[in-house]
């Protein structure tokens, strides 16, 4: 099955997630801990892999990231 996106990246949102996390002066571990309060379990290492594009992001994870970072989901896809 061909990929929809011709890229080596596993997601389109990682760089924006990193940007918004850093704008909030939040570490990857702090983000992981806050996500747990929403029952969204992403360890610090997985957040790192999401941010560098080597891991996919599920819809539930993206929703949790949106809630914790207080960013509308569509903002993660803007250039």
C-alpha positions as CSV (number, residue, x, y, z in Angstrom):
1,X,0.0,0.0,0.0
2,X,1.5,3.4,-0.9
3,X,2.0,6.1,1.7
4,X,-0.2,9.1,1.5
5,X,2.7,11.4,2.4
6,X,6.0,10.9,0.6
7,X,8.2,11.5,3.5
8,X,10.3,9.6,6.1
9,X,8.4,11.4,8.9
10,X,5.8,9.3,10.8
11,X,3.6,12.3,11.6
12,X,2.8,15.9,10.5
13,X,2.5,17.4,14.0
14,X,5.7,16.7,15.8
15,X,7.5,20.0,15.2
16,X,4.4,22.0,16.2
17,X,3.9,19.9,19.4
18,X,7.5,20.6,20.3
19,X,7.1,24.3,19.5
20,X,4.0,24.7,21.7
21,X,5.5,22.6,24.5
22,X,8.6,24.8,24.6
23,X,6.5,28.0,24.4
24,X,4.9,26.8,27.6
25,X,8.3,26.1,29.2
26,X,7.2,22.5,29.7
27,X,9.6,19.6,29.6
28,X,8.8,16.4,27.8
29,X,8.4,14.7,31.2
30,X,6.1,17.4,32.5
31,X,4.0,17.0,29.3
32,X,3.9,13.2,29.9
33,X,2.8,13.7,33.5
34,X,0.0,16.1,32.5
35,X,-1.2,13.8,29.8
36,X,-1.6,11.0,32.4
37,X,-4.2,13.1,34.2
38,X,-6.4,12.7,31.1
39,X,-5.6,8.9,30.9
40,X,-3.4,9.5,27.9
41,X,-0.2,7.6,28.4
42,X,2.8,8.7,26.4
43,X,6.1,8.3,28.1
44,X,8.8,10.9,27.8
45,X,10.8,8.9,25.2
46,X,7.7,8.6,23.0
47,X,7.1,12.3,23.2
48,X,10.7,12.8,22.0
49,X,10.0,10.4,19.1
50,X,6.8,12.1,18.2
51,X,8.6,15.5,18.2
52,X,11.4,14.2,15.9
53,X,8.9,12.5,13.6
54,X,9.9,8.9,14.2
55,X,6.6,7.9,15.9
56,X,3.0,8.2,14.9
57,X,0.4,10.0,16.9
58,X,-3.0,8.5,17.6
59,X,-6.2,10.6,17.5
60,X,-6.6,10.2,21.3
61,X,-3.0,11.3,21.9
62,X,-3.5,14.3,19.6
63,X,-6.7,15.2,21.5
64,X,-4.8,15.0,24.8
65,X,-1.9,17.1,23.5
66,X,-4.4,19.7,22.3
67,X,-6.1,19.8,25.8
68,X,-2.9,20.0,27.8
69,X,-1.1,22.5,25.5
70,X,-4.4,24.5,25.1
71,X,-4.1,24.5,21.3
72,X,-6.9,23.7,18.8
73,X,-6.0,20.5,17.0
74,X,-6.0,22.2,13.6
75,X,-3.1,24.4,14.7
76,X,-0.8,21.4,14.9
77,X,-1.2,21.1,11.1
78,X,-0.4,24.7,10.1
79,X,2.9,25.5,8.3
